[in-house]
Amino acid sequence: MFYEEIIYYEAYRNEKDARARERFLKTGWGRNYLKKNLKNFLDYT
């Protein structure tokens, strides 16, 4: 059986801020930010 688990979530009140954050996370800087902040979780799994 396959299931998905949410490991990271961000919410924004307006679409403009959400789109800007999404663009940032798709850059190299953003990927490094996520890797750094989720390192302990990703090492655990």
OpenMM code with the backbone's topology and positions (N, CA, C; nanometers):
from openmm import Vec3, app, unit

residues = "MET PHE TYR GLU GLU ILE ILE TYR TYR GLU ALA TYR ARG ASN GLU LYS ASP ALA ARG ALA ARG GLU ARG PHE LEU LYS THR GLY TRP GLY ARG ASN TYR LEU LYS LYS ASN LEU LYS ASN PHE LEU ASP TYR THR".split()
positions = [
    Vec3(0.0844, -0.1181, 0.0000),
    Vec3(0.0000, 0.0000, 0.0000),
    Vec3(0.0889, 0.1243, 0.0000),
    Vec3(0.0571, 0.2188, -0.0828),
    Vec3(0.1352, 0.3422, -0.0956),
    Vec3(0.0590, 0.4576, -0.0315),
    Vec3(0.1276, 0.5367, 0.0465),
    Vec3(0.0656, 0.6556, 0.1048),
    Vec3(0.1640, 0.7711, 0.0995),
    Vec3(0.1108, 0.8907, 0.1076),
    Vec3(0.1935, 1.0109, 0.1078),
    Vec3(0.1826, 1.0788, 0.2427),
    Vec3(0.2909, 1.1406, 0.2826),
    Vec3(0.2952, 1.2105, 0.4102),
    Vec3(0.3479, 1.3513, 0.3866),
    Vec3(0.2799, 1.4502, 0.4402),
    Vec3(0.3253, 1.5884, 0.4280),
    Vec3(0.4394, 1.6087, 0.5268),
    Vec3(0.5549, 1.6516, 0.4753),
    Vec3(0.6698, 1.6731, 0.5637),
    Vec3(0.7039, 1.8204, 0.5780),
    Vec3(0.6457, 1.9043, 0.4919),
    Vec3(0.6741, 2.0479, 0.4981),
    Vec3(0.5561, 2.1226, 0.4377),
    Vec3(0.5147, 2.2292, 0.5031),
    Vec3(0.3975, 2.3045, 0.4573),
    Vec3(0.4154, 2.4516, 0.4902),
    Vec3(0.3825, 2.5362, 0.3956),
    Vec3(0.3813, 2.6803, 0.4167),
    Vec3(0.2492, 2.7342, 0.3652),
    Vec3(0.1943, 2.8331, 0.4327),
    Vec3(0.0682, 2.8943, 0.3889),
    Vec3(0.0859, 3.0457, 0.3816),
    Vec3(0.0227, 3.1054, 0.2826),
    Vec3(0.0292, 3.2500, 0.2630),
    Vec3(-0.1109, 3.3046, 0.2439),
    Vec3(-0.1317, 3.4274, 0.2867),
    Vec3(-0.2638, 3.4893, 0.2774),
    Vec3(-0.2964, 3.5396, 0.1376),
    Vec3(-0.1939, 3.5677, 0.0584),
    Vec3(-0.2242, 3.6130, -0.0774),
    Vec3(-0.1385, 3.5392, -0.1791),
    Vec3(-0.1901, 3.5323, -0.2994),
    Vec3(-0.1262, 3.4539, -0.4049),
    Vec3(0.0080, 3.5126, -0.4474),
    Vec3(0.0214, 3.6442, -0.4431),
    Vec3(0.1465, 3.7092, -0.4851),
    Vec3(0.2636, 3.6633, -0.3976),
    Vec3(0.2447, 3.6615, -0.2675),
    Vec3(0.3497, 3.6148, -0.1767),
    Vec3(0.3782, 3.4661, -0.1967),
    Vec3(0.2728, 3.3883, -0.2174),
    Vec3(0.2893, 3.2443, -0.2370),
    Vec3(0.3684, 3.2160, -0.3648),
    Vec3(0.3368, 3.2864, -0.4707),
    Vec3(0.4087, 3.2676, -0.5984),
    Vec3(0.5564, 3.3068, -0.5849),
    Vec3(0.5827, 3.4165, -0.5145),
    Vec3(0.7214, 3.4601, -0.4947),
    Vec3(0.7992, 3.3554, -0.4155),
    Vec3(0.7378, 3.3000, -0.3132),
    Vec3(0.8039, 3.1962, -0.2329),
    Vec3(0.8277, 3.0709, -0.3162),
    Vec3(0.7303, 3.0338, -0.3969),
    Vec3(0.7441, 2.9175, -0.4834),
    Vec3(0.8590, 2.9358, -0.5818),
    Vec3(0.8689, 3.0549, -0.6413),
    Vec3(0.9801, 3.0832, -0.7335),
    Vec3(1.1138, 3.0718, -0.6608),
    Vec3(1.1218, 3.1242, -0.5371),
    Vec3(1.2451, 3.1147, -0.4609),
    Vec3(1.2818, 2.9688, -0.4330),
    Vec3(1.1847, 2.8887, -0.3916),
    Vec3(1.2136, 2.7497, -0.3559),
    Vec3(1.2572, 2.6664, -0.4762),
    Vec3(1.2252, 2.7104, -0.5963),
    Vec3(1.2658, 2.6387, -0.7165),
    Vec3(1.4061, 2.6769, -0.7628),
    Vec3(1.4680, 2.7755, -0.6972),
    Vec3(1.6045, 2.8138, -0.7318),
    Vec3(1.7027, 2.7272, -0.6541),
    Vec3(1.8287, 2.7366, -0.6870),
    Vec3(1.9316, 2.6639, -0.6133),
    Vec3(1.9359, 2.7057, -0.4670),
    Vec3(1.9194, 2.8366, -0.4425),
    Vec3(1.9188, 2.8865, -0.3042),
    Vec3(1.8027, 2.8248, -0.2268),
    Vec3(1.6866, 2.8176, -0.2904),
    Vec3(1.5679, 2.7627, -0.2250),
    Vec3(1.5817, 2.6144, -0.1959),
    Vec3(1.6372, 2.5388, -0.2906),
    Vec3(1.6580, 2.3954, -0.2681),
    Vec3(1.7554, 2.3729, -0.1532),
    Vec3(1.8603, 2.4535, -0.1480),
    Vec3(1.9555, 2.4410, -0.0375),
    Vec3(1.8901, 2.4753, 0.0957),
    Vec3(1.8034, 2.5761, 0.0975),
    Vec3(1.7301, 2.6132, 0.2180),
    Vec3(1.6470, 2.4946, 0.2686),
    Vec3(1.5732, 2.4317, 0.1765),
    Vec3(1.4909, 2.3180, 0.2175),
    Vec3(1.5758, 2.2006, 0.2648),
    Vec3(1.6826, 2.1711, 0.1932),
    Vec3(1.7704, 2.0604, 0.2337),
    Vec3(1.8268, 2.0850, 0.3727),
    Vec3(1.8693, 2.2082, 0.3985),
    Vec3(1.9268, 2.2417, 0.5288),
    Vec3(1.8226, 2.2285, 0.6397),
    Vec3(1.7024, 2.2803, 0.6158),
    Vec3(1.5999, 2.2795, 0.7198),
    Vec3(1.5333, 2.1441, 0.7386),
    Vec3(1.5371, 2.0594, 0.6370),
    Vec3(1.4744, 1.9278, 0.6479),
    Vec3(1.5775, 1.8164, 0.6643),
    Vec3(1.7031, 1.8525, 0.6865),
    Vec3(1.8104, 1.7542, 0.6927),
    Vec3(1.7842, 1.6445, 0.7948),
    Vec3(1.7445, 1.6811, 0.9144),
    Vec3(1.7222, 1.5789, 1.0161),
    Vec3(1.6086, 1.4846, 0.9793),
    Vec3(1.5035, 1.5367, 0.9218),
    Vec3(1.3921, 1.4514, 0.8807),
    Vec3(1.4338, 1.3591, 0.7674),
    Vec3(1.5030, 1.4146, 0.6678),
    Vec3(1.5422, 1.3334, 0.5525),
    Vec3(1.6455, 1.2281, 0.5896),
    Vec3(1.7319, 1.2575, 0.6867),
    Vec3(1.8276, 1.1571, 0.7343),
    Vec3(1.7573, 1.0470, 0.8125),
    Vec3(1.6458, 1.0803, 0.8755),
    Vec3(1.5710, 0.9850, 0.9564),
    Vec3(1.4979, 0.8831, 0.8710),
    Vec3(1.4492, 0.9256, 0.7531),
    Vec3(1.3690, 0.8355, 0.6694),
    Vec3(1.4533, 0.7455, 0.5844),
] * unit.nanometer
topology = app.Topology()
chain = topology.addChain("A")
for resn in residues:
    res = topology.addResidue(resn, chain)
    for name in ("N", "CA", "C"):
        topology.addAtom(name, app.Element.getBySymbol(name[0]), res)
